[in-house]
Amino acid sequence: MAKKFKVKEGYPPLFRAWDSFYTRRMFKRIKDCWDRPVSSVPGPWITVKERATDDYNESFYDSGNERECLNLGSYNYLGFSDQNSPCLGVVQESIEKYGISACSPRSITGTTDLHRQVEIKTADYLGREDCITFGMGYHTNASTIPALVGHGDLIISDSLNHASLVAGCRASGAKVKVFPHNEMDELENIVKNAIVYGHPRTRRRWKKILILVEGIYSMEGEICNLPGVVAIKKKYGCYLWVDEAHSIGALGDNGRGVCEQTGVDPNDVDLLMGTYTKSFAAVGGYICGDKDVIDHIRRNSFGTIYSTSMTPPCCQQIISSMSIISGDDGTDLGKKKIAQLRSNSNLMRKGLLDRGFQIYGDDDSPVIPLMLYYPCKIGAFSREALLRNIAVVVVGYPACPLLMSRVRFCLSASHTTEDLEWALEELDEIGTRLKLKYGNH
């Protein structure tokens, strides 16, 4: 039965949570596939606590059982969140000195010397003049785009851009046009028409045009055609924002992201945005660019003015992990981790393709979507994987179209070849059982 919500007398309902057909008839039946509690660090293997329900997934309780599962879902790309991480000691020391939280926005008392070290190091790592950091990756996009564009401006956004970019576009007040994913001809047509015809109502020229793309698209595993975007940006005088949440640290021989991977000069990208959540095993986001632009963002982005700054221990984690990745620590551990991640990603992708699965994305990408298509197979795959001690992330509507359900594997440098070969054999059996080998037909 649908859950009944009490409504105050004389008030309209605040929300209608069970009015959606998908929520009532589909999501609730597979609700157990998400929010599974984990009681360990997000390393290559994790401890998953099993849950039980007595009310058809309305609520869950701890069953008392745990499973040691191969972790194919976390963003621990370079393995810095492992229990034996080389960053752990100095991060613990930073807690003793700085505490857990800065307890203030950056603009008041939330800036420590560690925050400035992170910004200087990130700017230097990416070859840009300056950098600003935020406490959360999502609001790096959502709160900063409105500080740069507004009424009279045009944003041209890839159709598969992340929700944080979409939120930033909506909050900006700028006109938004969407181009088909990674289609350079369509992007150029939109830019040309925008310049020729101007604003659709007044025909006045746009004050500025901003193109938004991602380095690796998080639900597709595809790498942006950055050289093509940069060529259009230069030809028509547009600004370019690249979201490197999944590509920084994971792409390029030195982990410098999609620019290094595709041979693009970072200075040809006006704003390089990224997060510290994935490859650096911390939290928060950053924007790199010219100093005058970053200074403007410091003064005008409500994400840095009103929200609490990144915690000092996370700053230390970023400094330490970035030093290893860049080789500033005097070792080749960073290069080894980057090479291992690339090797693991390509091994997994090839193994799945060879077994007949339909796989999205590009070589070298640590994000590997395996297509399920049918929503009914979301629950079947997730539960079957858990029974075989594999922790996976399944994706359904509204994160992707209703009939484009998928599993999203995220690889790590910490996975061993033996881990992945074992997983491939188990996934092969699951694919046969659930009839998922669409690539064979």
CORWO-V169020 format. One record per residue. N is the residue number from 1. RES is the residue in one letter. PHI is phi in degrees with one decimal (none if undefined). PSI is psi as a letter, one per 20 degrees, with the letter a starting at -180 (NA if undefined). D_FIRST is the distance of its C-alpha to the first C-alpha in Angstrom with 1 decimal. Layout:
N_RES_PHI_PSI_D_FIRST ; N_RES_PHI_PSI_D_FIRST
//
This chain:
1_M_none_q_0.0 ; 2_A_-67.8_q_3.8 ; 3_K_-71.9_p_6.3 ; 4_K_-97.2_p_8.9 ; 5_F_-111.0_p_12.4 ; 6_K_-75.5_p_15.4 ; 7_V_-121.6_p_18.1 ; 8_K_-61.5_q_21.7 ; 9_E_-62.6_p_23.3 ; 10_G_87.9_i_25.5 ; 11_Y_-111.9_q_23.9 ; 12_P_-75.5_q_22.0 ; 13_P_-59.6_p_18.9 ; 14_L_-72.6_h_20.4 ; 15_F_-154.1_r_17.9 ; 16_R_-122.5_m_14.8 ; 17_A_-66.6_h_13.3 ; 18_W_-111.9_k_10.1 ; 19_D_-81.6_h_12.3 ; 20_S_-78.6_p_13.7 ; 21_F_-62.5_g_13.0 ; 22_Y_-62.2_g_14.6 ; 23_T_-64.9_g_12.5 ; 24_R_-73.6_g_9.1 ; 25_R_-100.7_i_10.7 ; 26_M_-125.1_g_13.7 ; 27_F_-60.1_g_14.3 ; 28_K_-61.1_h_11.5 ; 29_R_-73.3_h_12.7 ; 30_I_-120.1_j_16.2 ; 31_K_-59.3_h_15.9 ; 32_D_-68.6_i_18.1 ; 33_C_-79.6_i_21.0 ; 34_W_-122.0_r_21.7 ; 35_D_63.2_k_22.9 ; 36_R_-68.1_p_24.3 ; 37_P_-68.6_q_26.8 ; 38_V_-119.6_p_30.4 ; 39_S_-119.6_l_33.1 ; 40_S_-160.5_r_36.3 ; 41_V_-70.0_q_38.3 ; 42_P_-80.2_l_37.2 ; 43_G_-85.2_a_40.1 ; 44_P_-65.7_h_40.3 ; 45_W_-123.7_p_38.4 ; 46_I_-130.0_q_35.6 ; 47_T_-98.8_o_33.8 ; 48_V_-103.2_p_30.1 ; 49_K_-85.6_p_28.0 ; 50_E_-81.8_q_25.4 ; 51_R_-119.1_r_21.9 ; 52_A_-132.3_r_19.4 ; 53_T_-140.4_q_15.7 ; 54_D_-113.7_j_14.1 ; 55_D_-133.3_k_10.4 ; 56_Y_56.4_l_10.2 ; 57_N_71.4_j_12.2 ; 58_E_-67.3_h_10.6 ; 59_S_-147.9_r_14.1 ; 60_F_-131.0_q_17.3 ; 61_Y_-139.1_q_20.4 ; 62_D_-69.0_p_23.9 ; 63_S_-81.1_i_24.6 ; 64_G_89.9_i_28.3 ; 65_N_-101.7_q_29.2 ; 66_E_-131.8_q_31.0 ; 67_R_-129.1_p_32.2 ; 68_E_-88.3_o_35.3 ; 69_C_-118.5_q_34.4 ; 70_L_-68.0_p_36.5 ; 71_N_-89.6_o_35.5 ; 72_L_-112.0_k_35.1 ; 73_G_-126.6_h_33.0 ; 74_S_-77.5_q_34.9 ; 75_Y_-88.6_k_37.4 ; 76_N_-83.4_m_40.2 ; 77_Y_-57.2_g_42.5 ; 78_L_-103.9_j_45.9 ; 79_G_78.3_j_44.8 ; 80_F_-79.3_i_45.8 ; 81_S_-98.3_j_42.7 ; 82_D_-67.8_r_43.8 ; 83_Q_-64.6_h_44.8 ; 84_N_-103.8_k_48.4 ; 85_S_-59.7_p_48.4 ; 86_P_-68.1_i_52.0 ; 87_C_-91.1_i_50.6 ; 88_L_-60.4_g_49.2 ; 89_G_-61.2_g_52.4 ; 90_V_-70.4_h_53.3 ; 91_V_-66.8_g_49.7 ; 92_Q_-62.9_h_49.8 ; 93_E_-64.3_h_53.2 ; 94_S_-66.2_h_51.9 ; 95_I_-65.5_g_49.3 ; 96_E_-61.2_h_52.2 ; 97_K_-84.8_g_54.1 ; 98_Y_-107.5_i_51.4 ; 99_G_83.7_a_48.4 ; 100_I_-83.5_h_44.8 ; 101_S_-133.9_q_44.3 ; 102_A_-79.2_i_46.7 ; 103_C_57.6_k_44.7 ; 104_S_-170.1_q_45.8 ; 105_P_-66.2_r_45.7 ; 106_R_-58.0_h_48.5 ; 107_S_-76.3_i_50.4 ; 108_I_-109.0_e_50.8 ; 109_T_-125.9_k_51.4 ; 110_G_-95.4_j_49.0 ; 111_T_-106.7_o_51.6 ; 112_T_-102.9_r_53.3 ; 113_D_-64.6_h_56.0 ; 114_L_-66.3_h_53.4 ; 115_H_-61.6_g_51.5 ; 116_R_-69.1_h_54.7 ; 117_Q_-62.2_g_55.5 ; 118_V_-61.5_g_52.2 ; 119_E_-66.1_g_52.9 ; 120_I_-64.1_g_56.5 ; 121_K_-67.4_g_55.7 ; 122_T_-66.4_g_52.9 ; 123_A_-60.6_g_55.1 ; 124_D_-66.1_g_57.9 ; 125_Y_-61.9_h_55.7 ; 126_L_-97.4_j_54.6 ; 127_G_71.6_k_58.1 ; 128_R_-118.8_r_57.2 ; 129_E_-70.4_g_58.8 ; 130_D_-150.6_r_56.1 ; 131_C_-149.7_q_52.5 ; 132_I_-129.1_q_49.9 ; 133_T_-111.5_q_47.0 ; 134_F_-132.7_q_43.6 ; 135_G_-77.0_i_41.2 ; 136_M_-147.2_p_38.3 ; 137_G_-63.4_g_38.4 ; 138_Y_-58.5_g_35.7 ; 139_H_-79.9_i_37.5 ; 140_T_-60.0_g_40.8 ; 141_N_-75.8_g_39.9 ; 142_A_-64.0_h_37.7 ; 143_S_-98.5_i_40.2 ; 144_T_-100.4_h_43.5 ; 145_I_-55.0_g_43.1 ; 146_P_-64.7_i_43.1 ; 147_A_-79.7_i_46.3 ; 148_L_-114.1_h_48.1 ; 149_V_-132.2_q_47.0 ; 150_G_-161.3_b_46.1 ; 151_H_-58.9_p_46.9 ; 152_G_91.5_i_49.5 ; 153_D_-105.5_r_48.6 ; 154_L_-124.0_p_46.9 ; 155_I_-108.7_p_44.5 ; 156_I_-115.3_o_44.3 ; 157_S_-120.0_p_41.4 ; 158_D_-62.0_q_40.5 ; 159_S_-65.3_i_37.3 ; 160_L_-109.1_k_35.8 ; 161_N_-64.5_q_36.8 ; 162_H_-64.0_q_34.6 ; 163_A_-59.6_h_32.2 ; 164_S_-66.7_h_34.7 ; 165_L_-68.0_g_37.3 ; 166_V_-61.7_g_35.0 ; 167_A_-62.2_g_34.3 ; 168_G_-63.3_h_38.0 ; 169_C_-62.1_g_38.8 ; 170_R_-65.2_h_36.4 ; 171_A_-76.6_i_37.8 ; 172_S_-75.9_h_41.4 ; 173_G_84.2_i_41.7 ; 174_A_-78.0_q_43.6 ; 175_K_-73.0_p_43.2 ; 176_V_-119.4_p_41.3 ; 177_K_-119.0_q_41.9 ; 178_V_-114.8_p_40.3 ; 179_F_-110.6_q_42.2 ; 180_P_-56.7_q_40.9 ; 181_H_-51.8_p_40.6 ; 182_N_59.7_j_44.1 ; 183_E_-93.8_o_45.8 ; 184_M_-69.8_h_49.1 ; 185_D_-62.9_g_50.4 ; 186_E_-66.8_g_47.4 ; 187_L_-60.5_g_47.8 ; 188_E_-64.9_h_51.5 ; 189_N_-61.4_g_50.9 ; 190_I_-65.2_g_48.5 ; 191_V_-63.2_g_51.1 ; 192_K_-60.5_g_54.0 ; 193_N_-64.1_h_52.3 ; 194_A_-63.4_h_51.3 ; 195_I_-72.6_h_54.9 ; 196_V_-70.9_g_56.4 ; 197_Y_-98.1_i_54.1 ; 198_G_67.7_b_53.0 ; 199_H_-62.8_p_50.3 ; 200_P_-63.0_h_48.7 ; 201_R_-95.8_g_49.3 ; 202_T_-99.9_i_52.5 ; 203_R_63.6_j_54.1 ; 204_R_-75.9_q_55.2 ; 205_R_-68.3_q_55.4 ; 206_W_-69.2_q_52.7 ; 207_K_-63.8_g_53.8 ; 208_K_-159.3_q_52.5 ; 209_I_-121.7_p_50.3 ; 210_L_-118.6_p_48.2 ; 211_I_-99.7_p_46.8 ; 212_L_-115.4_p_43.9 ; 213_V_-141.2_r_43.3 ; 214_E_-116.7_q_42.2 ; 215_G_-71.2_g_44.3 ; 216_I_-122.2_p_41.7 ; 217_Y_-79.8_p_38.5 ; 218_S_-68.0_h_35.7 ; 219_M_-101.1_i_33.3 ; 220_E_-113.7_h_36.2 ; 221_G_71.0_j_38.8 ; 222_E_-91.9_q_41.4 ; 223_I_-91.8_p_44.5 ; 224_C_-62.2_q_45.5 ; 225_N_-80.6_m_48.6 ; 226_L_-64.7_g_50.2 ; 227_P_-57.2_h_53.8 ; 228_G_-66.0_g_52.7 ; 229_V_-66.2_g_50.9 ; 230_V_-63.6_h_53.9 ; 231_A_-61.2_g_56.3 ; 232_I_-68.0_g_54.4 ; 233_K_-58.4_g_54.1 ; 234_K_-70.6_h_57.9 ; 235_K_-63.3_h_58.9 ; 236_Y_-111.8_j_57.2 ; 237_G_72.8_k_57.3 ; 238_C_-95.1_r_53.6 ; 239_Y_-94.2_q_52.1 ; 240_L_-132.2_p_49.9 ; 241_W_-116.7_p_47.1 ; 242_V_-116.5_p_46.0 ; 243_D_-90.2_o_43.0 ; 244_E_-106.4_k_44.0 ; 245_A_-53.3_g_41.0 ; 246_H_-99.5_i_40.9 ; 247_S_-100.6_h_44.5 ; 248_I_-67.6_p_46.6 ; 249_G_85.5_h_47.9 ; 250_A_-102.6_h_46.5 ; 251_L_-113.5_q_48.7 ; 252_G_89.6_q_52.5 ; 253_D_-60.9_h_55.1 ; 254_N_-112.0_j_55.1 ; 255_G_73.2_j_51.4 ; 256_R_-87.6_j_52.2 ; 257_G_92.7_b_49.4 ; 258_V_-68.6_h_49.2 ; 259_C_-63.0_g_52.6 ; 260_E_-66.3_h_54.4 ; 261_Q_-62.1_h_52.5 ; 262_T_-102.9_j_53.5 ; 263_G_75.4_k_56.9 ; 264_V_-97.7_p_56.1 ; 265_D_-68.3_p_58.1 ; 266_P_-56.7_h_55.6 ; 267_N_-72.9_i_57.7 ; 268_D_-82.2_i_56.7 ; 269_V_-105.4_p_53.1 ; 270_D_-66.7_g_53.1 ; 271_L_-134.6_o_50.1 ; 272_L_-101.8_o_48.9 ; 273_M_-104.0_q_45.6 ; 274_G_-159.3_r_44.0 ; 275_T_-123.4_q_42.0 ; 276_Y_-97.1_j_43.2 ; 277_T_-75.8_h_39.8 ; 278_K_-95.0_e_40.5 ; 279_S_-64.9_h_44.1 ; 280_F_-97.3_i_45.3 ; 281_A_56.6_k_42.5 ; 282_A_-127.1_c_42.2 ; 283_V_-154.9_r_40.3 ; 284_G_99.4_r_41.0 ; 285_G_-140.8_r_42.6 ; 286_Y_-146.0_r_46.0 ; 287_I_-134.6_p_47.9 ; 288_C_-113.8_q_51.4 ; 289_G_-179.9_a_53.9 ; 290_D_-67.8_q_57.1 ; 291_K_-60.8_g_58.0 ; 292_D_-66.4_h_58.1 ; 293_V_-68.7_g_54.6 ; 294_I_-64.0_h_53.2 ; 295_D_-60.7_h_55.0 ; 296_H_-62.5_g_53.4 ; 297_I_-63.8_g_49.9 ; 298_R_-57.8_h_50.8 ; 299_R_-84.9_h_51.6 ; 300_N_-124.2_i_48.8 ; 301_S_-80.7_p_45.6 ; 302_F_-69.4_i_43.2 ; 303_G_-68.9_h_41.8 ; 304_T_-95.9_i_45.1 ; 305_I_-82.0_h_45.9 ; 306_Y_-108.8_h_42.8 ; 307_S_-94.5_q_40.9 ; 308_T_-63.2_q_42.1 ; 309_S_-72.1_r_44.4 ; 310_M_-55.7_q_43.8 ; 311_T_-68.7_q_44.4 ; 312_P_-57.0_g_48.0 ; 313_P_-60.4_h_47.1 ; 314_C_-68.4_h_45.2 ; 315_C_-59.7_g_48.3 ; 316_Q_-66.2_h_50.4 ; 317_Q_-60.6_g_48.1 ; 318_I_-66.0_g_48.5 ; 319_I_-58.7_g_52.3 ; 320_S_-69.6_g_52.7 ; 321_S_-68.3_h_50.5 ; 322_M_-68.4_h_52.1 ; 323_S_-64.3_h_55.5 ; 324_I_-70.6_g_54.8 ; 325_I_-61.1_g_53.4 ; 326_S_-80.2_i_56.4 ; 327_G_86.3_j_58.9 ; 328_D_-67.7_i_60.1 ; 329_D_-81.8_i_59.8 ; 330_G_85.1_j_62.7 ; 331_T_-119.8_r_60.7 ; 332_D_-105.8_j_59.3 ; 333_L_-60.5_g_55.9 ; 334_G_-60.8_g_54.1 ; 335_K_-61.7_h_55.6 ; 336_K_-64.3_g_54.6 ; 337_K_-64.0_g_51.0 ; 338_I_-62.9_g_50.8 ; 339_A_-65.3_h_52.5 ; 340_Q_-66.4_g_50.2 ; 341_L_-61.6_g_47.0 ; 342_R_-61.9_g_48.4 ; 343_S_-62.7_g_49.4 ; 344_N_-63.3_g_46.0 ; 345_S_-62.6_g_44.2 ; 346_N_-71.5_h_46.4 ; 347_L_-62.8_g_46.3 ; 348_M_-65.9_g_42.5 ; 349_R_-61.9_g_42.4 ; 350_K_-65.1_g_45.2 ; 351_G_-61.7_g_43.7 ; 352_L_-68.8_g_40.3 ; 353_L_-63.8_g_42.2 ; 354_D_-62.8_h_44.5 ; 355_R_-90.2_j_41.6 ; 356_G_95.4_j_40.3 ; 357_F_-78.6_q_37.4 ; 358_Q_-92.2_o_37.1 ; 359_I_-120.0_p_37.9 ; 360_Y_-95.2_r_38.1 ; 361_G_99.5_r_40.6 ; 362_D_-112.9_q_44.2 ; 363_D_-58.1_q_46.6 ; 364_D_78.4_i_47.0 ; 365_S_-77.9_p_43.6 ; 366_P_-77.9_i_41.6 ; 367_V_-97.9_o_38.3 ; 368_I_-127.9_o_37.5 ; 369_P_-83.8_p_34.5 ; 370_L_-106.1_p_33.7 ; 371_M_-81.2_p_31.8 ; 372_L_-102.1_h_28.7 ; 373_Y_68.9_f_27.8 ; 374_Y_-76.9_p_24.7 ; 375_P_-59.8_h_21.4 ; 376_C_-66.1_i_20.4 ; 377_K_-88.9_i_23.6 ; 378_I_-61.6_g_22.7 ; 379_G_-64.7_g_20.8 ; 380_A_-61.9_g_23.2 ; 381_F_-67.4_g_26.2 ; 382_S_-61.5_g_25.2 ; 383_R_-69.8_h_24.2 ; 384_E_-65.9_h_27.3 ; 385_A_-64.8_g_29.5 ; 386_L_-63.0_h_28.3 ; 387_L_-60.9_h_29.2 ; 388_R_-97.3_j_32.6 ; 389_N_64.3_l_33.0 ; 390_I_-124.2_p_32.8 ; 391_A_-94.0_o_30.9 ; 392_V_-127.9_r_30.0 ; 393_V_-108.1_o_28.3 ; 394_V_-101.3_q_26.0 ; 395_V_-127.2_p_25.6 ; 396_G_-135.3_a_23.1 ; 397_Y_-61.1_p_22.2 ; 398_P_-94.1_j_23.1 ; 399_A_-68.2_h_26.0 ; 400_C_-146.8_r_27.2 ; 401_P_-57.2_q_26.6 ; 402_L_-54.5_g_23.5 ; 403_L_-101.2_k_25.8 ; 404_M_-123.6_k_28.1 ; 405_S_-59.9_q_26.2 ; 406_R_-157.8_r_28.6 ; 407_V_-107.3_p_29.7 ; 408_R_-113.7_o_32.0 ; 409_F_-87.2_p_34.7 ; 410_C_-120.3_p_36.9 ; 411_L_-89.3_r_40.2 ; 412_S_-134.9_q_42.4 ; 413_A_-65.9_i_46.1 ; 414_S_-79.9_i_45.3 ; 415_H_-68.0_p_44.0 ; 416_T_-91.3_r_46.7 ; 417_T_-58.9_h_47.5 ; 418_E_-64.8_h_46.6 ; 419_D_-56.6_g_43.1 ; 420_L_-72.0_h_42.5 ; 421_E_-66.8_h_44.1 ; 422_W_-63.0_g_42.0 ; 423_A_-61.4_g_38.8 ; 424_L_-61.8_h_40.0 ; 425_E_-66.0_g_40.4 ; 426_E_-66.0_g_36.9 ; 427_L_-66.3_h_35.4 ; 428_D_-61.2_g_37.6 ; 429_E_-67.0_g_35.9 ; 430_I_-62.8_g_32.4 ; 431_G_-61.2_h_33.5 ; 432_T_-66.2_g_34.9 ; 433_R_-65.6_h_31.9 ; 434_L_-95.4_j_29.4 ; 435_K_55.5_l_31.9 ; 436_L_-105.4_j_32.3 ; 437_K_-88.1_m_36.1 ; 438_Y_-65.8_h_36.1 ; 439_G_-66.6_i_39.5 ; 440_N_-90.1_j_41.1 ; 441_H_-121.0_NA_40.3
//
